[in-house]
Amino acid sequence: MKVCKFGGTSVASAEQIKKVAAIVQSDPTRRLIVVSAPGKRFNDDIKVTDLLIELANAALQQDAVEEKLKNVIKRYESNANGLGLDHVICEVIESDLRKRIAEAGSVADEQLMDSLKASGEDNNAKMIAAYFDSIGLKAKYMSPLEAGLIVNDLPARAQALPKAYDNLSVLKDSQEIVVFPGFFGYTEEGVLRTFERGGSDITGSILAAAVKAELYENFTDVDSVFCANPKVVNCPVEIQEITYREMRELSYAGFSVFHDEALMPVYKIGIPVCIKNTNNPSAPGTRIVSVRESNHSPVTGISADSGFSILYVSKYLMNREIGFGRKLLQILEDENISYEHTPSGLDDISVIIRSHQLTSEKEDRIVKRVETELQADDVHFRHDFSMIVIVGEGMNNNTGLAARAATAISKTGANIEMINQGSSEVSLVFGVRKEFENKILQALYNEFFALSATNLK
């Protein structure tokens, strides 16, 4: 049995949904289908999720609700007409949306927003199941509530509870193709909660683990994962096979093809993942596996992500002080801030933080507490940094790789603010000013993928 997830661009229009049906029809083992909300049909289009956010805001403000609702319904009507479906399906979707809107004022604002955002996946699954049925593919829509996709309560981020896997495991026995909406689950009290970005990837991974699928196919709009961002490097090398660890590292640092959290359920039991293209399903795609055959290059991929800040703390004889690091991180925890890296020296430590977690008020409180409670000599924040990550299972057996990378970076004129290598030696992280990010990506690509260097911009 294969679990297949189709992303927003794969289900954006009637034409794309027909491609999805053909892919499912071509392989009888594709029996559990996870779908996203309709994405963009063309560059200047608006995703249905964004239309739903506009609708939720209108419902909360009690302003222009009918206009915003009409915009959402029109998208579904367009797809239904293109698929030759009876208008009844659009009436079902409109009725569902109106029920959700009616909850404004009686539930928390965040809960209403989550409910309306999740309706994109939920109602698209209903429509796709109806289309499958109309062309002779015996299918049924399955609600996460009915199926038992149980998640934890607030305030922690939404994650499937162990009992959810037991509940969902019975889906493997379905005689019909199951069309399942991605992105959300329900608490034991029946409260809808959405997963973090890439939520449909997470749903697909949970289902694949629950039914112990032979393969989790993640369909998107690219033939494969590339070793570097194709928006920065022209025609980068395609990755044929990559390990869970490598993909996790690359996803962390900006690879948008697959959300890093989505790998956890399948990683735990070793289910392979294949990233494939809805528009070119015959392409082999990129396989994500536990162990892969080594290749000639020590580096599998290079990625970069911006939006980082550095908290710098200096204190003479810091290394002699018991508990200094723990106390520093406790101050961040008190502000509900997570950290990414903590490179340190004898008398100083830097804490790398995602900038979106910070406000000027939080920064002031943190600096004052570190100065008074830890009696640091110097404490300050610096902003606008990018993390450049070089990833490869073969890096730990390759001498001089860090030197090659540092030399390539130095040629761009950039200063390396931080270097960090994990104990697994699968990745090497460089902290640099954001303004040098693209130049460094190009330089590193040129250094480690020399055969394709002529493709560089």
Order of alpha helices (4+ residues) and beta strands (2+ residues): beta-alpha-beta-alpha-alpha-alpha-alpha-beta-alpha-alpha-beta-beta-beta-alpha-beta-beta-beta-beta-alpha-alpha-beta-beta-beta-alpha-beta-alpha-beta-alpha-beta-beta-alpha
